[in-house]
């Protein structure tokens, strides 16, 4: 009977052990999101790891209390929006929570749950801010990233949902007054809505909607003629 080389057998088991330990650490971090004293550290760690854990969206959604903890991070910031009192530390913390929600929004197994729970509506107060300080700009940009992750999937269910909300006027205002990065993401969202048949029909259904979108796009083109942007013209 052929004998296995113990070293080869040991090496073949090591990756499995390493992966098991890695996922154990992920589950621990997700659990610690529900512990207020440990939440900030877990938010930072998971936001950095989200691209390396394919099932993180499902783990976040199906873990008891996790989504509620992320939403708590969001609503805690509301009192700082008006009058504008948001500082960098608080902005970074809530943006880490938004990064995890973006993970849930972009995953095909959790996207429908995300929409059915109307979670994007929790982000709209952030998009409605006008302060141009860096904490607010970072907050708006990260919030736009969550909506951008939704429309990137080219799913009519997403467009249907967004059309029942105020996302178009919010994006139009950002396209006019936001930073270059925020304008880029807001324009991408509007573009995705226009490229969908349902979205295009909605925009063209009334004169006011069509005028609002066409006027903003016209103003942006005029601005690009006067102040060319490498990001927009490349």
Secondary structure, 3 states (H helix, E strand, C coil): CCCCCHHHHHHHHHHHHHHHHHHHHHHHHHHHCCCHHHHHHHHHHHHHHHHHCCCHHHHHHHCCCHHHHHHHHHHHHHHHCCCCCCCHHHHHHHHHHHHHHHHHHHCCCCHHHHHHCCHHHHHHHHHCCCCCCHHHHHHHHHHHHHHHHHHCCCCHHHHHHHHCCCHHHHHHHHHHHCCHHHHHHHHHHHHHHHHCHHHHHHHHCCHHHHHHHHHHHHHHHHHHHHCCCHHHHC
